[in-house]
Amino acid sequence: MSRHRIEPPERLALLPGHLATAFLTHGVRAGQDDLPQVAILRASTPIEDDSVRWSTAPVREIIEEAMRRFDAARTDADAWLAPRLHATLRMTRAEAANPGLWNFLALAVAPDFVLWRHMPSGESSDGAQRRVNSARFVGPHYSQAFARLWWAAEMFRDGPDYTPAEIACRNQDMTNTALRLAVIDHKPTALALVRVLKGLADEGATRLGDRVNALCTAVNTAGSTLMYEVIAPDEAPDHHALTDWIDDAESAPAVPWDRLPGGPDDGTARRSSCDVLSRMFARFAAEAPVRDRARSGASHD
């Protein structure tokens, strides 16, 4: 599937998962066959909103730039693309929770990115043909190629500041593991995780991925008995500010490429709460047993 042959529709739409999955043949997932674009469009439901925020052109532009910039180190594209995808696709969480949108984006708008970013490297141990996992096209929000980036930016941003999200997305284990955890819906918890991650990285911690995975496990386990919302209270988000930011999509310029965009100014996390949890999570990181996943063959992508 060649990049220059992608001619996306002008508008985003919703593609149900049970229909999307039928298009994911072995040949498509191996990058050998093109997706049937006409059939995909017929199976999709238009979004009944003529807002510019559902246009595919701005999304396609940042995706192509990500592939151009990071072709030599494709996992590095996540940290660059996540905040820009979020700032381009201005949505509520309820809208982003519809998997049909992400299915359509992966199959009709940018299947080349899914193949580019998630095709396994090297040869398989049994000589089987390399194929992208179908969950990267049609899967849960923590696995699907675009949903995982948008939700990472959403969960780890601090109001309009995407810096914590950028830090989180530089570590595959943070996005692969933390996005599965319900506890990161609490903003101070999410930001405290990023603080500890940054501290470990700045210290040059060995086996950083394994340590992050152990940290996330410890935080999630402790969260079943500790109530982080009580230990570290936070303010409710400003939903009116979020709505204003979404409405501003009509006149907003394209996201910048060489500096972070600005997100919705819907409130930042309480600093004192982030401090409390950062100290607690730093202890978790020091004490949590670290499993060597390289020996067990666990994937870090």
Secondary structure, 3 states (H helix, E strand, C coil): CCHHHCCCCCECEECCHHHHHHCCCHHHHCCCCCCCHHHHHHHCEECCCCCHHHECHHHHHHHHHHHHHCCCCHHHHHHHHHHHHHHHCCCCHHHHCCHHHHHHHHHHHCHHHHHHHHCCCCCCCCCCCCCCCHHHCCCCCCCCCCHHHHHHHHHHCECCECHHHHHHHCCHHHHHHHCCCHHHHCHHHHHHHHHHHHHHHHCCCCCHHHHHHHHHHHHHHHHCCCCHHHHCCCCCCCHHHHHHHHHHHHCCCCCCCCCCCCCCCCCCCCHHHHHHHHHHHHHHHHHCCCCCHHHHCCCCC
